[in-house]
Amino acid sequence: MRMTFLQSVVLFLLLPRSLCAQLTSFIPTQEAQKISSSETMPAAQEVAPAQSAALQERHPRLFWIMPTYAVSNNKMPVPLSSREKFRLFLKNTTDPFTIGYTAFEAGIQQANSDLPGYGQGAAGYGKRLGAGLADETSAGFFQAYLFASLLRQDPRYFRKGSGPFKNRFAHAIIRPVVTRKDSGGWTFNWSGLLGGIAASSLANAYYPATDRGVAPTFERVETGIPFSIIDHLIDEFGPDLQKIITRRK
């Protein structure tokens, strides 16, 4: 569909010029230039609304439940403003799937006696759930909004969607280290790294005493990297797997 759109844009831009080229054999050169410029301007005006409409992406839920607000299939992305980055953070944090997954993860932590300082029972589960929600909120705020805005980096994952498997695989696993700049091009993912350190440091305010300090802080940051890679692999290959499941059904 994107190729069809690009071909249409090219036709809109090239058609007036071809007409002008034919007319120049019958009218003086200066008049031909006037007609060429007058005909090209409406064409550009017609393309602009089409481009802006195409840039408004839809974000269907992966496997019908997982939000994909931070995943883009756009090959010519438009940078997000600070307000849009804040909205992205807010949508991800308040999505029912995020809250439900955090509640499930808190149950797994309690079953495994993770964060033992919280204890067991309903009170222990409530503390783990609260800590999990605080972790999700702070990580999203620092990574997707604050540092992404200050450093002018794009917090989205740009899906390749096609091409050799190894290229797509490498594109996904390198994403925690490399991110896109608002101005275009790629750079080191400072917003992700600094945001992760800030969120992990903030957790020292509400984690049990045995899980606070410099070493636990950076251990949490280090542990988060493999999970980020898994998330991006799902972002990249999840839609393909969903198509396979749909076809089988």
Kinemage of the C-alpha trace (Angstrom):
@kinemage 1
@onewidth
@group {chain A} dominant
@subgroup {mainchain}
@vectorlist {calphas} color= white
{ca met a 1} P 0.000 0.000 0.000
{ca arg a 2} L 2.889 2.360 0.785
{ca met a 3} L 4.429 1.741 -2.639
{ca thr a 4} L 1.109 2.573 -4.300
{ca phe a 5} L 0.976 5.837 -2.377
{ca leu a 6} L 4.529 6.772 -3.362
{ca gln a 7} L 3.861 5.972 -6.999
{ca ser a 8} L 0.790 8.221 -6.909
{ca val a 9} L 2.860 11.066 -5.468
{ca val a 10} L 5.446 10.655 -8.201
{ca leu a 11} L 2.735 10.724 -10.875
{ca phe a 12} L 1.202 13.883 -9.399
{ca leu a 13} L 4.588 15.572 -9.450
{ca leu a 14} L 5.684 14.401 -12.877
{ca leu a 15} L 2.447 14.750 -14.829
{ca pro a 16} L 2.330 18.581 -14.918
{ca arg a 17} L 5.960 18.734 -16.032
{ca ser a 18} L 5.343 16.348 -18.916
{ca leu a 19} L 2.411 18.454 -20.043
{ca cys a 20} L 4.535 21.568 -19.887
{ca ala a 21} L 7.266 19.884 -21.906
{ca gln a 22} L 4.760 19.241 -24.689
{ca leu a 23} L 3.438 22.803 -24.609
{ca thr a 24} L 6.863 24.416 -24.874
{ca ser a 25} L 7.037 23.484 -28.552
{ca phe a 26} L 4.000 25.726 -29.274
{ca ile a 27} L 4.543 28.705 -26.961
{ca pro a 28} L 7.535 30.886 -26.033
{ca thr a 29} L 9.931 29.693 -23.374
{ca gln a 30} L 9.010 32.340 -20.780
{ca glu a 31} L 5.326 31.553 -21.066
{ca ala a 32} L 6.069 27.849 -20.748
{ca gln a 33} L 7.958 28.488 -17.536
{ca lys a 34} L 5.028 30.447 -16.132
{ca ile a 35} L 2.629 27.634 -16.943
{ca ser a 36} L 5.010 25.020 -15.537
{ca ser a 37} L 5.318 26.832 -12.205
{ca ser a 38} L 1.581 27.536 -12.001
{ca glu a 39} L 0.711 23.910 -12.666
{ca thr a 40} L 3.310 22.458 -10.331
{ca met a 41} L 2.137 24.430 -7.309
{ca pro a 42} L -1.411 22.986 -7.226
{ca ala a 43} L 0.066 19.520 -7.609
{ca ala a 44} L 2.250 20.062 -4.542
{ca gln a 45} L -0.783 21.373 -2.675
{ca glu a 46} L -2.715 18.233 -3.579
{ca val a 47} L 0.096 15.946 -2.422
{ca ala a 48} L 0.526 17.608 0.986
{ca pro a 49} L -2.889 16.595 2.403
{ca ala a 50} L -2.397 13.075 1.088
{ca gln a 51} L 0.978 12.827 2.796
{ca ser a 52} L -0.313 14.170 6.105
{ca ala a 53} L -3.212 11.701 6.013
{ca ala a 54} L -0.878 8.800 5.256
{ca leu a 55} L 1.349 9.707 8.187
{ca gln a 56} L -1.512 9.202 10.651
{ca glu a 57} L -0.792 5.565 11.392
{ca arg a 58} L -3.152 3.050 12.826
{ca his a 59} L -1.905 0.918 15.696
{ca pro a 60} L -3.835 -2.357 15.769
{ca arg a 61} L -3.343 -4.533 18.817
{ca leu a 62} L -0.846 -7.323 18.345
{ca phe a 63} L -2.481 -10.723 18.896
{ca trp a 64} L -5.638 -8.656 19.499
{ca ile a 65} L -4.538 -7.612 23.000
{ca met a 66} L -1.046 -6.048 22.983
{ca pro a 67} L -0.866 -2.283 22.248
{ca thr a 68} L 1.480 -1.096 19.501
{ca tyr a 69} L 1.412 2.658 20.090
{ca ala a 70} L 5.231 2.829 20.089
{ca val a 71} L 5.670 0.771 16.893
{ca ser a 72} L 5.804 2.438 13.483
{ca asn a 73} L 5.717 0.889 10.015
{ca asn a 74} L 6.342 4.236 8.357
{ca lys a 75} L 9.375 4.304 6.090
{ca met a 76} L 9.407 8.123 6.099
{ca pro a 77} L 8.564 8.929 9.734
{ca val a 78} L 7.683 12.391 10.961
{ca pro a 79} L 9.308 13.296 14.310
{ca leu a 80} L 7.135 13.464 17.401
{ca ser a 81} L 6.755 16.689 19.320
{ca ser a 82} L 7.295 16.729 23.088
{ca arg a 83} L 3.534 16.762 23.577
{ca glu a 84} L 3.147 13.717 21.332
{ca lys a 85} L 5.890 11.888 23.231
{ca phe a 86} L 4.050 12.606 26.466
{ca arg a 87} L 0.827 11.271 24.958
{ca leu a 88} L 2.688 8.154 23.829
{ca phe a 89} L 3.975 7.612 27.381
{ca leu a 90} L 0.502 8.177 28.826
{ca lys a 91} L -1.255 5.792 26.412
{ca asn a 92} L 1.229 3.005 27.031
{ca thr a 93} L 1.165 3.417 30.807
{ca thr a 94} L -2.621 3.547 31.192
{ca asp a 95} L -3.447 0.827 28.657
{ca pro a 96} L -5.460 -2.052 30.206
{ca phe a 97} L -2.944 -4.577 28.873
{ca thr a 98} L -0.078 -2.816 30.677
{ca ile a 99} L -1.990 -2.774 33.952
{ca gly a 100} L -3.132 -6.389 33.561
{ca tyr a 101} L 0.342 -7.628 32.673
{ca thr a 102} L 1.827 -5.773 35.651
{ca ala a 103} L -0.744 -7.400 37.943
{ca phe a 104} L 0.121 -10.828 36.510
{ca glu a 105} L 3.854 -10.165 36.914
{ca ala a 106} L 3.307 -9.155 40.548
{ca gly a 107} L 1.644 -12.528 41.135
{ca ile a 108} L 4.634 -14.325 39.600
{ca gln a 109} L 6.985 -12.325 41.822
{ca gln a 110} L 5.011 -13.266 44.890
{ca ala a 111} L 4.977 -16.955 43.939
{ca asn a 112} L 8.765 -16.846 43.483
{ca ser a 113} L 9.265 -14.791 46.659
{ca asp a 114} L 10.943 -12.001 44.688
{ca leu a 115} L 11.435 -8.769 46.633
{ca pro a 116} L 11.111 -10.751 49.894
{ca gly a 117} L 11.024 -7.576 51.961
{ca tyr a 118} L 7.433 -7.057 50.849
{ca gly a 119} L 6.327 -10.255 52.554
{ca gln a 120} L 3.447 -12.470 51.490
{ca gly a 121} L -0.341 -12.340 51.588
{ca ala a 122} L -2.571 -9.607 50.241
{ca ala a 123} L -0.353 -6.874 51.656
{ca gly a 124} L 2.733 -8.302 49.990
{ca tyr a 125} L 0.939 -8.624 46.654
{ca gly a 126} L -0.370 -5.064 46.910
{ca lys a 127} L 3.162 -3.741 47.496
{ca arg a 128} L 4.526 -5.704 44.527
{ca leu a 129} L 1.698 -4.476 42.311
{ca gly a 130} L 2.256 -0.881 43.396
{ca ala a 131} L 5.989 -1.192 42.765
{ca gly a 132} L 5.356 -2.718 39.345
{ca leu a 133} L 3.011 0.082 38.325
{ca ala a 134} L 5.511 2.653 39.607
{ca asp a 135} L 8.272 0.957 37.583
{ca glu a 136} L 6.177 1.045 34.403
{ca thr a 137} L 5.219 4.682 34.930
{ca ser a 138} L 8.709 5.948 35.731
{ca ala a 139} L 10.376 3.981 32.902
{ca gly a 140} L 7.870 5.311 30.377
{ca phe a 141} L 8.130 8.869 31.683
{ca phe a 142} L 11.922 9.015 31.648
{ca gln a 143} L 12.562 7.007 28.471
{ca ala a 144} L 9.639 7.827 26.178
{ca tyr a 145} L 9.074 11.425 27.246
{ca leu a 146} L 11.647 13.279 29.358
{ca phe a 147} L 15.010 12.175 27.963
{ca ala a 148} L 13.579 11.551 24.495
{ca ser a 149} L 12.401 15.179 24.435
{ca leu a 150} L 15.568 16.669 25.934
{ca leu a 151} L 17.901 14.699 23.651
{ca arg a 152} L 15.599 14.910 20.601
{ca gln a 153} L 15.417 11.147 20.130
{ca asp a 154} L 12.480 9.089 18.921
{ca pro a 155} L 11.187 6.513 21.441
{ca arg a 156} L 9.341 4.471 18.805
{ca tyr a 157} L 10.437 1.175 17.272
{ca phe a 158} L 10.535 1.417 13.476
{ca arg a 159} L 9.621 -1.969 12.096
{ca lys a 160} L 11.348 -3.170 8.923
{ca gly a 161} L 8.491 -5.578 8.151
{ca ser a 162} L 10.224 -7.190 5.165
{ca gly a 163} L 13.593 -8.338 3.913
{ca pro a 164} L 16.003 -11.075 4.995
{ca phe a 165} L 15.366 -12.588 8.420
{ca lys a 166} L 18.894 -11.871 9.656
{ca asn a 167} L 18.577 -8.175 8.810
{ca arg a 168} L 15.280 -7.862 10.629
{ca phe a 169} L 16.608 -9.854 13.577
{ca ala a 170} L 19.698 -7.631 13.844
{ca his a 171} L 17.516 -4.518 13.518
{ca ala a 172} L 15.428 -5.655 16.511
{ca ile a 173} L 18.183 -6.747 18.855
{ca ile a 174} L 20.251 -3.598 18.279
{ca arg a 175} L 17.325 -1.275 19.115
{ca pro a 176} L 18.080 -0.974 22.886
{ca val a 177} L 21.476 0.469 21.887
{ca val a 178} L 20.597 2.423 18.738
{ca thr a 179} L 17.640 4.735 18.217
{ca arg a 180} L 16.425 7.260 15.674
{ca lys a 181} L 17.028 10.990 16.017
{ca asp a 182} L 14.173 13.450 15.593
{ca ser a 183} L 16.158 15.034 12.793
{ca gly a 184} L 16.616 11.690 11.023
{ca gly a 185} L 19.416 9.163 11.099
{ca trp a 186} L 20.507 6.902 13.914
{ca thr a 187} L 22.409 7.494 17.142
{ca phe a 188} L 23.259 5.872 20.456
{ca asn a 189} L 20.144 5.342 22.565
{ca trp a 190} L 21.027 7.747 25.340
{ca ser a 191} L 17.380 8.382 26.182
{ca gly a 192} L 16.784 4.667 26.765
{ca leu a 193} L 19.926 4.192 28.845
{ca leu a 194} L 19.607 7.336 30.967
{ca gly a 195} L 15.871 6.788 31.328
{ca gly a 196} L 16.439 3.241 32.554
{ca ile a 197} L 19.032 4.397 35.087
{ca ala a 198} L 16.740 7.184 36.317
{ca ala a 199} L 13.759 4.832 36.695
{ca ser a 200} L 15.862 2.195 38.455
{ca ser a 201} L 17.310 4.829 40.783
{ca leu a 202} L 13.837 6.083 41.639
{ca ala a 203} L 12.849 2.534 42.594
{ca asn a 204} L 15.205 2.827 45.574
{ca ala a 205} L 12.572 5.052 47.155
{ca tyr a 206} L 9.953 2.280 47.388
{ca tyr a 207} L 11.792 -1.052 47.039
{ca pro a 208} L 12.647 -3.055 50.199
{ca ala a 209} L 15.881 -2.069 51.930
{ca thr a 210} L 17.639 -5.236 50.750
{ca asp a 211} L 16.998 -4.254 47.096
{ca arg a 212} L 18.303 -0.705 47.291
{ca gly a 213} L 21.713 0.741 46.525
{ca val a 214} L 24.070 1.287 43.612
{ca ala a 215} L 24.631 -2.379 42.766
{ca pro a 216} L 20.909 -3.366 42.709
{ca thr a 217} L 20.155 -0.236 40.672
{ca phe a 218} L 22.513 -1.159 37.845
{ca glu a 219} L 21.569 -4.828 38.087
{ca arg a 220} L 17.985 -3.847 37.313
{ca val a 221} L 19.179 -1.764 34.341
{ca glu a 222} L 21.265 -4.671 33.055
{ca thr a 223} L 18.395 -7.129 33.512
{ca gly a 224} L 16.052 -4.845 31.587
{ca ile a 225} L 18.120 -4.980 28.375
{ca pro a 226} L 17.283 -8.621 27.447
{ca phe a 227} L 13.602 -7.926 28.093
{ca ser a 228} L 13.788 -4.896 25.803
{ca ile a 229} L 15.294 -7.078 23.078
{ca ile a 230} L 12.460 -9.594 23.475
{ca asp a 231} L 9.915 -6.770 23.244
{ca his a 232} L 11.438 -5.510 19.989
{ca leu a 233} L 11.607 -9.008 18.508
{ca ile a 234} L 7.878 -9.258 19.201
{ca asp a 235} L 7.371 -5.832 17.624
{ca glu a 236} L 9.232 -6.937 14.492
{ca phe a 237} L 7.986 -10.491 13.977
{ca gly a 238} L 4.723 -10.479 15.928
{ca pro a 239} L 2.565 -9.250 13.005
{ca asp a 240} L 4.001 -12.010 10.783
{ca leu a 241} L 3.174 -14.648 13.389
{ca gln a 242} L -0.309 -13.202 13.796
{ca lys a 243} L -0.907 -13.514 10.042
{ca ile a 244} L 0.165 -17.161 10.158
{ca ile a 245} L -2.233 -17.854 13.030
{ca thr a 246} L -5.074 -16.044 11.263
{ca arg a 247} L -4.540 -18.006 8.045
{ca arg a 248} L -4.570 -21.303 9.916
{ca lys a 249} L -7.836 -20.392 11.570
